[in-house]
Amino acid sequence: MAAAWLGSSVQAEDTPDKALRQVWLNPGTYSYHFDRHKDLREANTGLGAELTLASDHVLAAGSFANSNRRQSHYGAYYWRPLHWQPAGIKVHAGIALGAFDGYPNYRNGAWFPAALPMLALEGERLGANIFFVPTIKNRLDGAIAVQFRLRVW
């Protein structure tokens, strides 16, 4: 029964809908790092923006103080092909494909590509993005990262 419900509630929407276009802002990212013994910054404050083109397609960009206490910038495309709506909350699952900079142990702070599994939760005006950041030994510290979001358009 659960499989039937899941199969009927997951849908792919890849056609742009001008009525669906939305703008979201976020105050940075909050991280929970897997290695709790390191002195990593977890309140990664900054400013980010997203443009929802369709339920499946989102463009994002921003800047934040990263876990290594350096300034990072990013540009990303979120592909979210899976959708649910339990209790009136929109849930989207997919992958964030982007480029980041500012991590001193990864390419000496230069830009690098990344693909991060993600989950997006959306109400009428408030939402959250949840990302899984993998650990890359001696380069990047893994974490579960959360962005709280406010829809402004």
Residue, then its C-alpha position, 0 to 999 in steps of 0.5 A: m500500500a505504501a509503495a502504491w501511495l508513493g508511486s501515485s504521489v511522486q510526479a515529474e514536472d519539467t515544463p516551465d510555468k510562468a505562473l510558478r516562477q518564484v523568488w526566494l531569499n536565504p540568510g546563508t546555510y546552517s551546517y551540522h558537521f559529521d566530524r564533531h571534533k573539528d572547530l568548524r563554523e556551523a552558522n554560515t551566514g550570508l545572502g542567497a537567492e533562488l529563481t524557481l523556473a518550474s517545480d523541477h528547475v531552480l537557479a541559485a546564487g549567493s555568498f556565505a561565510n563557510s565552515n573554514r571561516r572564509q567567504s564562499h560564493y556559489g552558483a547552482y542549478y537545482w534539478r528536483p524531479l521528485h515531488w510530494q505534498p504531505a499535509g499541504i507542504k510541498v516536498h521536492a527531491g533532487i540534486a544541486l549542481g553548482a560551483f563553489d569557491g572559498y575552501p582553502n583545502y580544496r583547490n586553494g580556495a579556487w572554484f570547484p564543481a559539486a553535485l549535492p543530493m538535496l531536499a526542498l520543503e516549501g510552504e506558501r512563504l517559508g521553506a528550507n533546502i536540505f543538502f548532503v555535503p560529502t566528506i572529501k578527505n583533507r579537502l572538504d568536511g562533510a555535513i548536513a546543511v540547511q538553508f531557511r528560505l523566504r519567498v519574496w515573489 
